[in-house]
Amino acid sequence: MIKTSKVNVFFLANVPVLGIPASFGGATVLAKEMLDFIKCDHRIEVKAAPIRKNWLSKWHILDHLFWIFKFPFCVRKSEVVSIHATWDFTFTTAIFVWLWAKLMQKRIVYHFFGGNFHTQYEALPGILKWLFRKTILSSDFVFFETKELIRYFDKEGIKNTFWLPNARRATSTNRGLRPFKKRFVFISRVIPEKGIQEIMDAAKNLPDDYTIDVYGPIDDRYLNEMYFEDSKVKYKGVLMPEEVHAQLCQYDVLLLPTWFKYEGYPGIILEALSMGIPTIATRWNAIPEIIEDGKNGLLIPIKNPEALLAAILKFDENNYKIFQNNALDSFVVFDSDKVFQKLVNSYL
């Protein structure tokens, strides 16, 4: 039997840090799930490092800049550099890190979180667009979260792009047999751009037998728990990633009337689909790629509480099971075992 050596991968990404609520978000949770999946592959030896160590506001810039100097020392023994970056790293430090990796003759895998890099790219001066095309967008593998990004950069002449959607583990939870109980839930960062005010306004006109609960870290620059006093919308606190599944399955429909500019494929929507829970979301960025209006959920305009109220009231005992079954069926392409295997294949 021929003994084969493992592929050494340096995995650079932010992951959640216990005790630091600010470190928990869609991108960090996804990065952690990717890393756990990769570690299970016997053909790969992975060394991981967080981009950020300091989670205080704006201090992350220092962490980013430090990578310009420490990066070459961290990747000496690695064959593949796998970078998983949000916009702030991409637009401050990533090009310098990429140049180090190229100089050291590493294979480079670059993964963009979110769904709006193309709009940020479009706003750049021509010289910076050229620089991105010659560096990051020339990586051996470029993974984008949305099909819209693939189409856009294909027109820009970038051909080494691949679809790596947000993903979640398949679940055996069968929601199709459960009755509709008028229980709605929001699980995300509690900030205005996620549609919190629209939920509050819509709830004012809901019948008393409807329930809307909110989970997530509150950004105290905008809101606090007192914001929910004397409202039909109840704030229930912060969920750890391992708690989301058990809590989500207590509800019938997910609410996410977001207009957050960096939105890609929100992980909480995929979590809901995996359990056959339909979603009311907005026609915003790439969300229509995962929620088909009238099939696995409902789509509404942004900043429109009247449309949100109408969508909530559209669900009933007669149509709910159809929505549930469609939600389960639509999850198949977001099964993390299938999605993360694309990343593993790029290393091998």
C-alpha positions as CSV (number, residue, x, y, z in Angstrom):
1,M,0.0,0.0,0.0
2,I,1.4,3.4,-1.1
3,K,1.5,5.9,1.7
4,T,0.4,9.4,0.5
5,S,1.2,12.6,2.2
6,K,-1.5,15.0,3.3
7,V,-2.1,18.4,1.7
8,N,-1.1,21.2,4.1
9,V,-3.7,24.0,4.2
10,F,-3.5,27.3,6.0
11,F,-7.1,28.4,6.8
12,L,-7.4,32.1,7.5
13,A,-10.9,33.2,8.7
14,N,-12.7,34.6,11.6
15,V,-14.6,32.1,13.8
16,P,-16.8,32.7,16.9
17,V,-15.1,33.2,20.2
18,L,-16.9,32.0,23.3
19,G,-17.7,34.9,25.7
20,I,-17.5,37.5,22.9
21,P,-21.1,38.0,21.5
22,A,-19.7,40.4,18.8
23,S,-17.8,37.5,17.3
24,F,-20.9,35.5,16.5
25,G,-22.3,36.2,13.1
26,G,-23.3,34.5,9.8
27,A,-19.7,34.6,8.4
28,T,-18.0,33.4,11.5
29,V,-20.4,30.6,12.2
30,L,-20.1,29.4,8.5
31,A,-16.3,29.6,8.7
32,K,-16.3,27.4,11.8
33,E,-18.5,24.8,10.2
34,M,-16.3,24.8,7.1
35,L,-13.2,24.3,9.3
36,D,-14.8,21.5,11.2
37,F,-15.7,19.7,8.0
38,I,-12.2,20.1,6.5
39,K,-10.6,18.7,9.7
40,C,-12.5,15.5,9.3
41,D,-10.9,14.8,5.9
42,H,-7.9,12.5,6.4
43,R,-6.2,13.8,3.2
44,I,-5.8,17.3,4.6
45,E,-3.6,18.7,7.4
46,V,-5.1,22.1,8.3
47,K,-3.6,24.9,10.3
48,A,-6.2,27.6,11.2
49,A,-5.8,31.2,12.3
50,P,-8.3,33.9,13.1
51,I,-8.1,37.2,11.1
52,R,-9.2,39.1,14.2
53,K,-8.2,38.7,17.8
54,N,-9.6,42.0,19.0
55,W,-13.4,42.4,18.7
56,L,-13.7,45.9,20.0
57,S,-15.1,48.3,17.5
58,K,-12.6,49.5,14.9
59,W,-9.6,47.8,16.6
60,H,-9.8,45.0,14.0
61,I,-7.9,47.2,11.6
62,L,-4.8,46.7,13.6
63,D,-5.3,42.9,13.5
64,H,-5.6,43.2,9.7
65,L,-2.5,45.2,9.4
66,F,-0.5,42.8,11.5
67,W,-1.2,40.1,9.0
68,I,0.9,41.9,6.4
69,F,4.0,41.2,8.6
70,K,3.2,37.8,10.2
71,F,1.6,36.1,7.2
72,P,4.8,34.8,5.6
73,F,5.9,33.2,8.9
74,C,2.6,31.4,9.4
75,V,2.3,29.8,5.9
76,R,5.9,28.5,5.4
77,K,4.9,24.8,5.6
78,S,1.5,25.1,3.9
79,E,0.9,24.2,0.2
80,V,-2.5,25.9,0.1
81,V,-3.6,29.2,1.5
82,S,-7.4,29.3,2.0
83,I,-8.7,32.8,2.8
84,H,-12.3,33.4,3.9
85,A,-12.8,37.2,4.1
86,T,-15.5,39.7,4.7
87,W,-15.4,43.1,3.0
88,D,-13.3,44.9,5.6
89,F,-10.3,42.5,5.2
90,T,-10.7,42.3,1.4
91,F,-10.4,46.1,1.1
92,T,-7.6,46.7,3.6
93,T,-5.1,43.8,3.8
94,A,-6.1,41.0,1.5
95,I,-4.1,42.1,-1.6
96,F,-0.9,42.3,0.5
97,V,-1.5,38.8,1.9
98,W,-2.3,37.5,-1.6
99,L,1.0,38.9,-2.9
100,W,2.9,37.2,-0.1
101,A,1.2,33.9,-0.9
102,K,2.0,34.3,-4.6
103,L,5.6,35.2,-3.9
104,M,5.9,32.0,-1.8
105,Q,4.4,30.0,-4.6
106,K,1.3,28.8,-2.6
107,R,-1.9,27.7,-4.2
108,I,-4.5,30.3,-3.3
109,V,-8.2,29.7,-2.6
110,Y,-10.2,32.9,-2.0
111,H,-13.7,32.9,-0.6
112,F,-15.9,36.0,-0.5
113,F,-18.6,36.1,2.2
114,G,-21.8,38.0,1.4
115,G,-23.5,39.1,-1.8
116,N,-22.5,42.6,-2.7
117,F,-18.8,42.5,-3.6
118,H,-19.7,43.3,-7.2
119,T,-21.3,46.6,-6.2
120,Q,-18.3,47.6,-4.1
121,Y,-16.0,46.6,-7.0
122,E,-18.1,48.6,-9.4
123,A,-17.5,51.8,-7.4
124,L,-13.7,51.5,-7.4
125,P,-11.5,53.6,-9.6
126,G,-10.2,51.8,-12.7
127,I,-6.7,51.2,-11.3
128,L,-8.1,49.5,-8.3
129,K,-10.3,47.3,-10.4
130,W,-7.3,46.3,-12.4
131,L,-5.4,45.6,-9.2
132,F,-8.1,43.3,-7.9
133,R,-8.3,41.4,-11.2
134,K,-4.5,40.9,-11.2
135,T,-4.4,39.7,-7.6
136,I,-7.4,38.3,-5.6
137,L,-9.6,37.6,-8.6
138,S,-6.7,35.7,-10.2
139,S,-6.5,33.2,-7.3
140,D,-6.4,29.5,-8.3
141,F,-10.0,29.2,-7.0
142,V,-12.4,32.1,-6.4
143,F,-15.5,31.2,-4.5
144,F,-18.6,33.4,-4.4
145,E,-21.6,33.0,-2.3
146,T,-24.2,34.0,-4.9
147,K,-24.9,33.2,-8.5
148,E,-25.3,36.9,-9.2
149,L,-21.7,37.4,-8.4
150,I,-20.6,34.5,-10.6
151,R,-22.5,36.1,-13.5
152,Y,-21.2,39.5,-12.9
153,F,-17.5,38.5,-12.8
154,D,-17.9,36.2,-15.8
155,K,-18.8,39.3,-17.8
156,E,-15.7,40.9,-16.4
157,G,-13.6,38.1,-17.8
158,I,-13.0,36.3,-14.5
159,K,-13.4,32.6,-15.3
160,N,-12.0,30.8,-12.3
161,T,-15.1,31.4,-10.1
162,F,-17.2,28.8,-8.4
163,W,-20.4,28.9,-6.5
164,L,-20.0,28.2,-2.7
165,P,-23.3,29.1,-1.1
166,N,-23.9,29.5,2.5
167,A,-24.8,26.1,3.9
168,R,-26.2,24.2,6.8
169,R,-26.3,20.6,7.9
170,A,-29.3,18.6,6.8
171,T,-31.6,17.7,9.7
172,S,-34.0,14.8,10.3
173,T,-36.6,17.1,11.9
174,N,-39.9,16.6,10.1
175,R,-41.9,19.8,10.2
176,G,-44.5,18.8,7.7
177,L,-46.7,17.1,10.2
178,R,-46.9,20.0,12.6
179,P,-49.9,22.3,12.5
180,F,-49.7,26.1,11.9
181,K,-49.9,27.9,15.3
182,K,-49.3,31.5,14.2
183,R,-45.8,31.6,15.8
184,F,-43.3,33.8,14.0
185,V,-39.6,34.4,14.8
186,F,-36.7,36.7,14.0
187,I,-33.2,35.3,14.6
188,S,-30.3,37.6,13.6
189,R,-28.4,40.7,14.7
190,V,-30.9,43.1,16.2
191,I,-30.1,46.2,14.1
192,P,-32.4,48.5,12.0
193,E,-31.0,47.2,8.7
194,K,-32.3,43.7,9.5
195,G,-35.9,45.1,9.5
196,I,-36.6,45.3,13.2
197,Q,-38.7,48.4,13.0
198,E,-40.8,47.0,10.1
199,I,-41.5,44.0,12.3
200,M,-42.5,46.2,15.2
201,D,-44.8,48.3,13.0
202,A,-46.5,45.3,11.4
203,A,-47.1,43.7,14.8
204,K,-49.2,46.6,15.9
205,N,-52.0,45.4,13.6
206,L,-51.7,41.7,14.2
207,P,-54.5,39.8,16.0
208,D,-53.8,38.9,19.6
209,D,-53.3,35.2,18.9
210,Y,-50.2,35.8,16.8
211,T,-46.7,35.5,18.4
212,I,-43.5,37.2,17.2
213,D,-40.3,36.6,19.2
214,V,-36.9,38.1,18.5
215,Y,-33.5,36.5,19.2
216,G,-30.1,37.9,18.6
217,P,-27.4,40.3,19.9
218,I,-28.6,43.9,20.2
219,D,-26.3,46.6,18.9
220,D,-26.6,49.2,21.6
221,R,-25.6,51.9,19.2
222,Y,-29.2,51.7,17.9
223,L,-31.4,49.8,20.2
224,N,-31.8,48.3,23.7
225,E,-34.1,45.8,25.4
226,M,-36.4,48.7,26.4
227,Y,-37.3,49.1,22.8
228,F,-39.5,46.0,23.0
229,E,-41.4,47.1,26.0
230,D,-45.2,47.4,25.5
231,S,-45.0,45.7,22.2
232,K,-46.4,42.4,20.8
233,V,-42.8,41.6,19.7
234,K,-40.9,40.0,22.5
235,Y,-37.1,40.0,22.8
236,K,-35.8,36.6,24.0
237,G,-32.1,37.1,24.2
238,V,-29.0,35.8,22.4
239,L,-28.8,32.2,21.1
240,M,-25.5,30.3,20.8
241,P,-25.0,28.6,17.4
242,E,-25.8,25.2,18.9
243,E,-29.1,26.5,20.4
244,V,-30.5,27.9,17.1
245,H,-31.8,24.6,15.8
246,A,-33.8,23.6,18.9
247,Q,-35.3,27.1,19.3
248,L,-36.1,27.6,15.7
249,C,-38.2,24.5,15.4
250,Q,-40.6,25.9,18.0
251,Y,-41.9,28.4,15.4
252,D,-43.8,28.2,12.2
253,V,-42.3,31.0,10.0
254,L,-39.0,32.9,10.0
255,L,-39.1,36.7,9.5
256,L,-36.2,38.5,7.9
257,P,-37.3,41.7,6.3
258,T,-33.6,42.8,5.8
259,W,-32.1,45.6,3.9
260,F,-28.6,45.0,5.2
261,K,-26.2,46.0,2.4
262,Y,-23.8,43.1,2.8
263,E,-26.5,40.4,2.8
264,G,-25.7,37.3,0.8
265,Y,-27.5,34.0,1.6
266,P,-28.5,34.6,5.3
267,G,-27.6,31.4,7.2
268,I,-30.7,31.6,9.4
269,I,-32.9,31.2,6.2
270,L,-31.0,28.1,5.3
271,E,-31.3,26.8,8.8
272,A,-35.1,27.3,8.6
273,L,-35.3,25.6,5.2
274,S,-33.5,22.6,6.5
275,M,-36.3,22.1,8.9
276,G,-39.1,22.9,6.5
277,I,-39.8,26.3,8.0
278,P,-40.8,28.9,5.3
279,T,-39.5,32.5,5.4
280,I,-40.9,35.9,4.9
281,A,-37.9,37.9,3.5
282,T,-37.3,40.9,1.3
283,R,-36.5,41.2,-2.4
284,W,-33.0,42.3,-1.5
285,N,-29.6,41.3,-3.0
286,A,-29.5,37.6,-3.7
287,I,-32.3,36.5,-1.3
288,P,-34.6,35.8,-4.3
289,E,-32.1,33.1,-5.3
290,I,-33.0,31.1,-2.2
291,I,-36.6,32.1,-1.4
292,E,-39.1,31.7,-4.2
293,D,-42.1,33.9,-3.7
294,G,-45.2,31.8,-3.0
295,K,-43.3,28.5,-2.9
296,N,-40.9,28.1,0.1
297,G,-41.7,31.5,1.5
298,L,-42.9,35.0,0.6
299,L,-40.9,38.0,-0.7
300,I,-41.8,41.6,0.1
301,P,-40.3,45.0,-0.7
302,I,-37.8,46.5,1.8
303,K,-38.9,49.0,4.5
304,N,-42.6,48.1,4.0
305,P,-44.4,47.0,7.2
306,E,-47.8,46.9,5.4
307,A,-46.4,44.3,3.0
308,L,-44.9,42.4,5.9
309,L,-48.2,42.4,7.8
310,A,-50.0,41.1,4.7
311,A,-47.4,38.3,4.2
312,I,-47.8,37.2,7.9
313,L,-51.5,37.0,7.5
314,K,-51.3,35.0,4.2
315,F,-50.2,31.9,6.0
316,D,-53.0,29.6,7.2
317,E,-53.7,26.0,8.1
318,N,-54.6,25.2,4.5
319,N,-51.4,26.4,2.8
320,Y,-48.8,26.0,5.5
321,K,-48.0,22.3,4.9
322,I,-47.3,23.1,1.2
323,F,-44.9,25.8,2.2
324,Q,-43.2,23.5,4.6
325,N,-42.7,20.7,2.0
326,N,-41.4,23.2,-0.5
327,A,-39.0,24.6,2.0
328,L,-37.5,21.1,2.7
329,D,-37.2,20.4,-1.0
330,S,-35.4,23.7,-1.7
331,F,-32.8,23.0,0.9
332,V,-31.0,20.2,-1.0
333,V,-28.5,22.4,-2.7
334,F,-27.5,24.0,0.6
335,D,-26.6,20.8,2.4
336,S,-23.2,21.6,4.0
337,D,-21.8,18.1,3.2
338,K,-22.2,18.8,-0.5
339,V,-21.2,22.5,-0.4
340,F,-18.1,22.1,1.7
341,Q,-16.9,19.2,-0.4
342,K,-16.3,21.8,-3.2
343,L,-13.8,23.5,-0.9
344,V,-12.0,20.3,-0.1
345,N,-11.8,19.4,-3.8
346,S,-10.1,22.8,-4.5
347,Y,-7.4,21.9,-2.0
348,L,-6.8,18.4,-3.5
